[in-house]
Amino acid sequence: MSTCLKIGNLALTGTQVVSALARYQLLEPFIEQIFLDSVLQTVPLTEEDVFRALTGRAGANAPVDFEAFVAEWLQQRQLSKTYLEGVIYRQLRIEKLKRLRFEQHLQSEFLRRKSEFDQVEFSLIQLSNLSLAQELFFRIRDDQAEFGALAQKYSQGMERQTQGWVGPVKLQQLPQSIVQAFVQGRVGGVYGPFAIDTHFWIVRLEQMYQARLTESVRSELRDQLFSKWLKMSARSVMQDTAKLQIVGAQTDVKASAALPEQKAS
């Protein structure tokens, strides 16, 4: 009897499951995780790694009775050992893999993409009426009208609640016309109106923050490099017909039995 996946009254064969994964665009992320499991077998996870992660105590040594500590930790959180080994240990290995594989590339990656992490604070008025936007722009630029008061009265976005103040936000997350104005402009400069989607923006640059390689930025870069590597690896597997095949039920069973367990080594 062949193996199938039953969902309600629907029974799917292995071929149908694969077809469904491809149709719903889930095959690639599925292969990513299978490939990742094979890589995680090579990532050592020590008792110290686990203890530090579970307690948040960097540099601490694991207790002599590590198993008793784990049992108590699980009991306090009403978690099973299966969950610990299958989910938590796996995630710890993923984070360790990111550091082992990509830490040495963070400095060069940051320097190459530094502008993506620059941040700004700015004031914003957005309006759907171009004539009113032009009028307010000239009142602010030429007549020194109070930007915050006009934003509170006229702006049609959430910034109305903060008298137009926005940020800090990443510069590259803003529309390109706004980015260009801020990069070429000066702090205190008023620019616009810019046509952004269905509105017109008037902006004033309040502060520009040059990016630094903080731990937050390092973490973001690690995640991005890891995600890119994993996608490329999965696509390589999908393009290799020798590595991606639909086979018989008995072979399926043997393959699934070989999936790695996630235990601390």
C-alpha positions as CSV (number, residue, x, y, z in Angstrom):
1,M,0.0,0.0,0.0
2,S,1.5,3.3,-1.1
3,T,1.8,6.2,1.4
4,C,-0.6,9.2,1.0
5,L,-1.5,12.4,2.7
6,K,-5.1,12.6,3.8
7,I,-6.7,16.0,4.4
8,G,-10.4,15.6,5.3
9,N,-11.9,13.4,2.6
10,L,-9.1,14.2,0.2
11,A,-6.2,11.7,-0.2
12,L,-3.1,12.9,-2.0
13,T,-0.3,10.6,-3.4
14,G,3.3,11.7,-3.2
15,T,3.2,12.9,-6.8
16,Q,0.0,14.9,-6.1
17,V,1.6,16.5,-3.0
18,V,4.7,17.5,-5.0
19,S,2.4,18.9,-7.7
20,A,0.4,20.9,-5.1
21,L,3.5,22.3,-3.5
22,A,4.7,23.5,-6.9
23,R,1.2,24.9,-7.8
24,Y,0.9,26.8,-4.5
25,Q,4.6,28.0,-4.8
26,L,5.6,26.1,-1.7
27,L,8.0,23.6,-3.3
28,E,11.0,26.0,-3.2
29,P,10.6,27.0,0.5
30,F,10.0,23.3,1.3
31,I,13.2,22.3,-0.4
32,E,15.0,25.1,1.3
33,Q,14.2,23.6,4.7
34,I,15.1,20.1,3.7
35,F,18.4,21.3,2.4
36,L,18.9,23.4,5.5
37,D,18.4,20.3,7.7
38,S,21.2,18.5,5.9
39,V,23.5,21.4,6.5
40,L,22.6,21.8,10.1
41,Q,23.9,18.3,10.8
42,T,27.4,19.7,10.5
43,V,26.7,22.6,12.9
44,P,27.8,21.6,16.5
45,L,25.6,22.7,19.4
46,T,27.2,22.5,22.8
47,E,25.7,22.5,26.2
48,E,27.1,25.9,26.7
49,D,25.4,27.1,23.5
50,V,22.1,25.9,24.8
51,F,22.5,27.2,28.3
52,R,23.5,30.6,27.2
53,A,20.6,30.8,24.7
54,L,18.0,29.6,27.1
55,T,19.1,31.9,30.0
56,G,20.4,34.9,28.0
57,R,23.7,34.7,30.0
58,A,26.5,35.3,27.5
59,G,29.7,33.6,28.4
60,A,28.2,31.5,31.1
61,N,29.2,27.8,31.6
62,A,26.6,25.1,31.5
63,P,25.7,23.6,34.9
64,V,27.2,20.2,35.9
65,D,23.7,18.6,35.8
66,F,22.7,20.0,32.4
67,E,19.9,17.5,31.9
68,A,18.3,18.5,35.2
69,F,18.5,22.2,34.1
70,V,16.8,21.4,30.8
71,A,14.1,19.4,32.4
72,E,13.3,22.2,34.8
73,W,13.4,24.8,32.0
74,L,10.9,22.7,30.0
75,Q,8.6,22.1,32.9
76,Q,8.4,25.8,33.8
77,R,7.3,26.6,30.2
78,Q,5.2,23.5,29.8
79,L,7.2,22.4,26.7
80,S,8.2,18.9,25.6
81,K,11.6,17.6,25.0
82,T,10.5,16.8,21.5
83,Y,9.7,20.5,20.9
84,L,13.1,21.5,22.4
85,E,15.1,19.2,20.1
86,G,12.9,19.6,17.0
87,V,12.3,23.4,17.1
88,I,14.5,25.2,19.6
89,Y,17.7,23.3,19.0
90,R,17.1,23.7,15.2
91,Q,16.7,27.5,15.6
92,L,19.9,27.7,17.7
93,R,21.8,25.8,15.0
94,I,20.4,28.1,12.3
95,E,21.6,31.2,14.3
96,K,25.0,29.6,14.8
97,L,25.3,28.7,11.2
98,K,24.6,32.3,10.2
99,R,27.5,33.4,12.4
100,L,29.9,30.7,11.3
101,R,29.2,31.2,7.6
102,F,28.7,34.9,7.2
103,E,30.3,36.8,10.1
104,Q,33.5,37.3,8.2
105,H,31.6,39.0,5.3
106,L,29.6,41.5,7.3
107,Q,32.2,44.3,7.2
108,S,32.7,44.3,3.5
109,E,28.9,43.8,2.9
110,F,28.2,46.8,5.1
111,L,30.7,49.0,3.3
112,R,29.3,48.0,-0.1
113,R,25.7,48.7,1.0
114,K,26.2,51.4,3.6
115,S,23.8,53.9,2.1
116,E,20.9,51.4,2.5
117,F,21.3,51.8,6.3
118,D,21.5,55.6,6.5
119,Q,18.5,57.0,8.4
120,V,16.7,60.3,8.4
121,E,14.2,62.2,10.5
122,F,12.0,64.6,8.6
123,S,8.7,66.6,8.7
124,L,6.0,65.7,6.2
125,I,2.7,67.2,4.9
126,Q,0.9,65.0,2.4
127,L,-2.1,66.3,0.5
128,S,-4.4,65.2,-2.3
129,N,-4.8,68.7,-3.6
130,L,-1.8,70.0,-5.7
131,S,-2.8,73.7,-5.5
132,L,-3.1,73.6,-1.7
133,A,0.3,71.7,-1.5
134,Q,1.9,74.4,-3.6
135,E,0.4,77.2,-1.4
136,L,1.6,75.5,1.8
137,F,5.1,74.9,0.4
138,F,5.6,78.6,-0.4
139,R,4.1,79.7,2.9
140,I,6.7,77.5,4.7
141,R,9.7,78.3,2.5
142,D,9.1,82.0,1.8
143,D,6.9,83.2,4.7
144,Q,8.5,81.0,7.5
145,A,5.0,79.5,8.3
146,E,5.2,76.9,11.1
147,F,5.6,73.5,9.5
148,G,4.2,71.5,12.5
149,A,1.1,73.6,12.8
150,L,0.3,73.3,9.1
151,A,0.9,69.5,9.2
152,Q,-1.4,69.1,12.2
153,K,-4.1,71.1,10.4
154,Y,-3.8,69.9,6.8
155,S,-1.8,66.7,6.4
156,Q,-3.8,63.6,5.5
157,G,-1.6,60.9,6.9
158,M,-0.7,59.6,10.3
159,E,2.0,62.2,10.7
160,R,-0.7,64.7,11.4
161,Q,-0.8,63.3,14.9
162,T,2.9,64.2,15.4
163,Q,2.8,67.6,13.8
164,G,4.4,66.1,10.7
165,W,7.4,64.5,12.4
166,V,8.5,61.1,10.9
167,G,11.4,58.9,11.9
168,P,14.0,57.9,12.2
169,V,13.5,55.7,9.2
170,K,15.9,54.2,6.7
171,L,16.5,56.6,3.9
172,Q,16.2,53.9,1.2
173,Q,12.7,53.0,2.4
174,L,11.5,56.4,1.2
175,P,10.4,57.2,-2.4
176,Q,13.3,57.8,-4.7
177,S,12.4,61.5,-5.3
178,I,12.5,62.1,-1.6
179,V,15.8,60.2,-1.2
180,Q,17.4,62.4,-3.9
181,A,16.2,65.6,-2.4
182,F,17.6,64.6,1.1
183,V,20.9,63.4,-0.3
184,Q,21.4,66.6,-2.3
185,G,19.8,68.9,0.2
186,R,20.6,70.2,3.7
187,V,19.2,69.9,7.2
188,G,16.4,72.4,7.5
189,G,15.7,72.5,3.8
190,V,12.1,72.4,2.6
191,Y,11.4,70.4,-0.6
192,G,8.3,69.6,-2.8
193,P,5.6,69.2,-3.6
194,F,6.5,65.7,-4.9
195,A,3.9,63.5,-6.5
196,I,3.9,60.3,-4.5
197,D,1.1,57.8,-5.5
198,T,-2.1,59.7,-5.1
199,H,-0.7,62.5,-2.9
200,F,1.7,65.4,-3.0
201,W,4.4,65.5,-0.3
202,I,6.1,68.6,1.2
203,V,9.1,67.6,3.3
204,R,11.7,69.2,5.5
205,L,14.9,67.4,6.4
206,E,15.4,67.4,10.1
207,Q,18.3,65.1,10.7
208,M,20.5,62.7,8.7
209,Y,22.2,59.8,10.5
210,Q,25.1,58.1,8.8
211,A,24.9,54.3,9.2
212,R,27.2,52.4,11.7
213,L,27.8,48.7,11.9
214,T,25.8,48.2,15.1
215,E,24.7,44.8,16.3
216,S,21.3,45.4,14.9
217,V,22.7,46.1,11.5
218,R,25.0,43.1,11.8
219,S,22.0,40.9,12.6
220,E,20.1,42.2,9.6
221,L,23.0,41.6,7.2
222,R,23.5,38.1,8.6
223,D,19.8,37.4,8.0
224,Q,19.9,38.8,4.4
225,L,23.1,36.9,3.5
226,F,21.6,33.7,5.0
227,S,18.3,34.1,3.1
228,K,20.1,34.7,-0.2
229,W,22.4,31.7,0.3
230,L,19.5,29.4,1.2
231,K,17.4,30.4,-1.8
232,M,20.3,30.0,-4.2
233,S,21.1,26.6,-2.7
234,A,17.5,25.4,-3.0
235,R,17.3,26.6,-6.6
236,S,20.5,24.7,-7.4
237,V,18.9,21.5,-6.1
238,M,15.7,22.1,-8.1
239,Q,17.7,22.5,-11.3
240,D,19.6,19.3,-10.7
241,T,17.4,16.4,-11.9
242,A,19.7,13.9,-10.2
243,K,18.9,15.5,-6.8
244,L,15.2,16.2,-7.2
245,Q,13.1,13.1,-8.2
246,I,9.7,11.6,-7.5
247,V,10.4,8.0,-6.4
248,G,8.5,5.0,-5.0
249,A,7.0,4.8,-1.6
250,Q,9.7,2.5,-0.1
251,T,12.4,4.9,-1.2
252,D,10.4,7.8,0.3
253,V,10.2,6.0,3.7
254,K,14.0,5.4,3.7
255,A,14.7,9.0,2.8
256,S,12.4,10.4,5.5
257,A,13.9,8.1,8.1
258,A,17.3,9.7,7.4
259,L,16.2,13.2,8.3
260,P,18.5,14.5,11.0
261,E,17.5,14.8,14.7
262,Q,18.2,18.1,16.3
263,K,20.0,17.3,19.6
264,A,22.7,19.2,21.5
265,S,26.1,17.5,20.8
